[in-house]
């Protein structure tokens, strides 16, 4: 399986684990163990979960937890006034946190890839305005933490699909 596909699966698994940690109050050790043992690369209730790059999954999950204050502050600064991150629905919050973490702390992954991947993850859960919101928030964060990386054409869907991941 291609590395890009395994990274995409790791991102989706990280979002799901972050959501579970948020709503069920699970700790990171339990979430890592559960996802690696029972979800990633397995079929659960007729749904097949793709194999994922475990090291990347672990980095995303532990990184969001370790850097949550900085990540949340960065996201809050990009959201509309009066709509702090804590008011955002839990799945959307998990997507934004994972994407923001990757943009802020995984400079080895091109911003266009990060934005496109998390917009794709958002499409897995939502069909309305949420993918556009995720694109806008991650684009704004990119312009702050990686100035100049995006060209005038903007980010997300209009740019390159995949680069070095």
N, C-alpha and C positions, 0 to 999 in steps of 0.2 A: 504494500500500500504506500502511496506517495506521502512524503513528509507533510505536504500542504494539507492533505485530507486528514491526516492524524492530528495536525494542529487545529484544524477546524473542529474536529470531534472533541479535542481537549478544551477548546473555548466553550463549546456548548455544555460539556460536562461541568466546567468550572462555574458557569452561570447557574446551572441546576443545583450544584452543591452550595453555592452562595445563597441561593434562594432558600434552600432547605435549612441552612444554618440560621438565616434571618427569621424565618417563620416558625421553625421548630426549636430554636435555641440550641442547636447542636454545636459542639465544639469542632475545631478544625481537625483534630486527630480522628474523631469519629467520622466526620464527613469524608476525609481522605480514605480511610479504611473501607467505608461502605461503598464509595464509588469505585474504587479500584478492585474490590472483591466481588461486587454484585451488579455493577452497572456497565462500566466501560468494557466494550467488546462482547457484551452478552445480549441475549434476548430476554426481555422482561415483559410479561403480559402481552406477547405477540408483537412487541416493538423491539426492533433490533438497534442496539446502541453500538455505533462504530468503534473500532479500536482507536485509541488515542495515544498521543505521545505523553506517557505518564510523567516524565520529568517536567514537561511544559505545563501540564495540568497542575502538578504540585506547585510549581512556581507561581502560576496565576492565582491559585487559591490562597497559598500562604502569603504571597505578596500583597493581595488585596487586604487580608486580615492585618498584616504588619503595618501597612501604609494607609490604613483606612481613614485616619484623620486627615492626612494630606489629600487623599483621593476625594473624600467627601467635600472638603473645602473647595477643591478645584471645580468639582461638579456644581456645587451650590453657587459658585461665582458665575457660572454660565447659564444657570436656569433663570427663568423670569422671576422678578422680585415677587415675593409672596408665595412662591412655590419651591420651598427648599426640598432637598433630596428626600427627607423623611416623609414628605407628603406624596411622593411618587410611589406607585404600586410596586410591590416587592420584586416581581420578575424584572420589570423595567429598571429598578434600582440595581439589581444584580448585574444586568447587562451593562449599564453605565459604569458601575464600579470596575468591572473586569476590563472594559475598553479603556477607561481612564488610566487604570493601573498600567496597562500595556503601553499606552502612549507615553506615560510619565517615566516609567522605569525599565522598559524593554526597548531601548533605542535601536537594538539590532533588528527589530521588525519594522519595515517601512510603514509610515502612518497611513498611506492609502490602503494597505493590506488590512491594518487594524480596523479602520473605519468600515471598509467593505465587509469584513468578516462579522463585525458586531451588528451591522445593519441586516446582514443575512440571518444572524441568530434572532434578531428582533422579528423578522418576517416569519420565523418558525412559531412564534407565539402570538403575533398580532397582525392585523390586516389593515388597520386604519392609519392614524396619524403617527403612531409610535415609531415606525422606522425612520420617518423624517425627523422626529425629535432626537432620536439617537444620533443620526447623521449630523444634525446641527450642533448638538452638544459636543460630540467627539471632534468635529471640525474646529469648533471654537477652542477646545483644549489643545488641539494640535498647534494652532496658530500661536498659542501662548507658550507651550513647552518645547515646541520644535519650530521656531520661527524660520520661515523660508523653505521649509520642506515641501509645502504644497505650492503649486504654481497658481497662476491666475484663473485656471479653469476650475478650481475648487477641488473638493475631495469626494470620496465615496464612489458612487455609481459612475460618475463621468470619467474617472481616471483609470489607470491600469488595474487589471483584475488581480493579478498576482505578481509578486516580486519575490525576493529572498524572504523566506519566512523563518 
